[in-house]
Amino acid sequence: MGEPVSGLERVRSSVRPLAEGPLTPAILIALAALGWWWSARMAAQMSTGHSVATGMTPMSISFVAFVAGWVAMMGAMMFPAILPVVLTFRRASQQGRVAPTAVFVAGYLLVWSAVGVPSFFAWHWLRGPIAADAPWAARLAGGVFVVAAAYQLSPLKSACLRHCRTPMSFFIRQRHDLRRASGAALAGTTHGLLCLGCCWALMAILVAVGTMNIVWMVALAAMIFVEKVTPRGELIARLVSVLLVVLGLSLVIHPALLGRLT
């Protein structure tokens, strides 16, 4: 079988123009569009008091239905931002040097599916107080905004963001055998964890304001995309922290503001 091929050799040698793999971006964009459609539909149904997935009231929505909606939401928000790393893997897969791209993406989605578990319990706990405009829920949301603002400036956020912004560097550091499905899935999981390291605080905001809030989904998805894809992503991440801390302190001082934000 020969010597194991390093991540650098497997991926760097297979980089070709983006036009060589047009199907993968189309699929990811289609999945993101489907996720946005499903999330918007769920948000509309839940705002009227019923879940589109189950017909139940929001407080009795099933765990499975919530996680399914959460994964759709994460796909909607994250797929555009992870397109560069997926395209890099795709180009290597076309050369037969790594496993199919779908395996890598599945490993990535596994991480965000797991995050849906604690998010369900947090959502179930907060949904009623948020709907009732409870001041403590607004102040808690304000605290989440402030924590997210602080995390935007942390070394861990910067380190995770650098990995997400440089797909080739990410693959160079991989020690898994990407030719095997297990290795590709582990690489996808690793990238998912790095993505989680970038975005967990922003996702906490989404839960704090009621989870299925389409306006906040769009705003946070735009922040994530700009951070990860644009040339000044790290600077944008720092500027976002200023906005978050202003919103957070405003909620702590004026809890009634949460109703306007949600």
KATA-V360126 format. One record per pair of residues at least 6 apart in sequence whose ideal C-beta (glycine too) atoms are under 7 Angstrom apart, sorted by the first residue. I is the first residue (numbers start at 1). GAP is how many residues later the second one is. D is the distance in whole Angstrom. If there is no record, write none. Layout:
<<I;GAP;D> <I;GAP;D>>
This chain:
<<4;173;6> <7;164;5> <7;165;6> <7;166;7> <7;167;4> <7;171;7> <8;164;5> <10;82;6> <10;87;5> <10;88;6> <10;168;6> <11;77;6> <11;81;5> <11;157;7> <11;160;4> <12;156;7> <14;77;5> <14;78;4> <14;81;4> <14;83;5> <15;76;6> <16;75;5> <18;69;6> <20;71;6> <20;74;7> <21;66;6> <21;69;4> <21;70;6> <21;73;6> <24;62;6> <24;63;6> <24;66;4> <24;77;6> <25;58;6> <25;62;7> <28;51;5> <28;55;6> <28;58;6> <31;44;5> <31;48;6> <32;43;6> <32;44;5> <32;47;4> <32;48;6> <35;37;4> <35;38;6> <35;40;4> <35;41;3> <36;40;4> <38;34;4> <39;30;7> <39;33;6> <39;34;5> <39;37;5> <39;173;7> <39;175;7> <39;178;6> <40;174;5> <41;11;5> <42;10;5> <42;11;7> <42;27;5> <42;170;5> <43;169;4> <43;170;7> <43;171;5> <45;6;6> <45;7;4> <46;12;5> <46;166;5> <49;8;6> <49;9;7> <50;6;7> <50;7;6> <51;7;7> <51;10;5> <51;14;6> <53;12;4> <53;15;7> <53;16;7> <54;7;6> <54;8;6> <54;11;5> <56;6;7> <58;69;6> <59;68;6> <59;69;6> <63;57;6> <66;50;7> <66;54;5> <66;57;7> <67;46;6> <67;49;4> <67;53;7> <69;143;7> <70;46;4> <70;49;6> <71;38;6> <71;41;6> <71;42;5> <71;45;6> <73;144;7> <74;38;4> <77;140;6> <77;143;7> <77;144;4> <77;147;6> <78;117;7> <80;145;6> <81;143;5> <81;144;5> <81;147;4> <81;148;6> <82;26;7> <82;113;7> <84;83;5> <84;145;7> <85;82;4> <85;85;6> <85;106;6> <86;15;6> <86;19;6> <88;79;4> <88;80;6> <88;83;7> <89;9;6> <89;12;6> <89;15;5> <90;11;5> <92;6;5> <93;6;7> <93;7;6> <93;8;5> <97;82;7> <98;80;4> <98;81;6> <98;86;6> <99;79;6> <99;80;6> <99;81;6> <99;82;5> <99;85;4> <103;78;5> <103;81;4> <103;82;5> <103;85;7> <104;80;5> <104;83;6> <104;84;4> <105;83;6> <106;79;6> <106;82;6> <107;77;7> <107;78;4> <107;79;6> <107;80;7> <107;81;3> <107;82;4> <107;85;7> <108;80;4> <108;83;6> <108;84;4> <110;79;6> <110;82;7> <111;78;6> <111;81;3> <111;82;6> <111;85;6> <112;80;6> <115;81;7> <119;88;5> <122;85;5> <123;84;6> <123;88;5> <126;11;6> <126;81;7> <127;83;7> <129;7;7> <129;8;4> <130;7;5> <130;80;5> <130;132;7> <133;126;5> <135;120;4> <137;121;7> <138;113;5> <138;117;3> <138;119;7> <138;120;4> <139;112;7> <139;113;5> <139;116;6> <140;68;7> <141;67;4> <141;68;6> <141;110;5> <141;117;6> <142;106;5> <142;107;7> <142;109;3> <142;110;4> <143;105;7> <144;60;5> <144;61;6> <144;64;4> <145;60;6> <145;99;5> <145;102;5> <145;103;3> <145;106;7> <146;99;6> <146;102;4> <146;103;7> <147;54;6> <148;53;4> <148;54;6> <148;56;6> <148;57;6> <148;96;5> <149;92;4> <149;95;4> <149;96;4> <149;99;6> <151;6;6> <151;50;4> <152;85;5> <152;86;6> <152;88;6> <152;89;4> <152;92;7> <153;85;6> <153;88;5> <156;41;6> <157;41;6> <157;80;7> <158;76;6> <160;34;5> <160;37;3> <160;38;5> <161;37;5> <161;66;6> <161;72;7> <161;73;6> <161;76;6> <163;6;7> <163;7;5> <163;31;5> <164;30;6> <164;31;6> <164;34;6> <164;64;5> <165;63;6> <165;68;6> <170;21;6> <174;13;5> <176;7;4> <176;10;5> <176;11;5> <177;6;4> <178;6;5> <178;9;6> <199;25;6> <202;18;5> <202;21;6> <202;22;7> <205;11;7> <205;15;7> <206;10;6> <206;11;7> <206;14;6> <209;7;5> <209;52;6> <209;53;5> <210;52;5> <213;49;6> <223;17;6> <226;7;6> <226;10;5> <227;6;5> <227;9;6> <227;10;5> <230;6;7> <250;7;6> <251;6;6> <251;7;6>>
